[in-house]
């Protein structure tokens, strides 16, 4: 069973993705929630789907933010 609730979609060399990674890692650690990161450039379908929206955060399969990931919004989605 996959216990990952949060997925961060991003790409290498993206400063917003770097910022989002810090927020996601911190908020998920505080909430005791598993998360993973997916590089959209490793899959043509994901690259087409997310394009320039990255970073994108999904919680329980629902998109909760893109570009600038807000800690409070992520925290609320995890609660």
WOPEWO-V355083 format. One record per backbone hydrogen bond with DSSP energy under -1.0 kcal/mol. NH is the residue of the N-H (numbers start at 0). CO is the residue of the C=O. If there is no record, write none. Layout:
BEGIN
nh=NH co=CO
nh=NH co=CO
END
This chain:
BEGIN
nh=4 co=33
nh=5 co=33
nh=6 co=57
nh=7 co=35
nh=8 co=55
nh=9 co=37
nh=13 co=10
nh=17 co=13
nh=18 co=14
nh=19 co=15
nh=20 co=16
nh=21 co=17
nh=22 co=18
nh=23 co=19
nh=24 co=20
nh=25 co=21
nh=26 co=22
nh=27 co=23
nh=28 co=24
nh=29 co=25
nh=30 co=26
nh=32 co=27
nh=35 co=5
nh=37 co=7
nh=39 co=9
nh=41 co=38
nh=42 co=39
nh=46 co=42
nh=47 co=43
nh=48 co=44
nh=49 co=45
nh=50 co=46
nh=52 co=49
nh=55 co=8
nh=56 co=64
nh=57 co=6
nh=58 co=61
nh=59 co=4
nh=61 co=58
nh=63 co=56
nh=64 co=56
nh=66 co=52
nh=66 co=54
nh=67 co=65
nh=73 co=69
nh=74 co=70
nh=75 co=71
nh=76 co=72
nh=77 co=73
nh=78 co=74
END
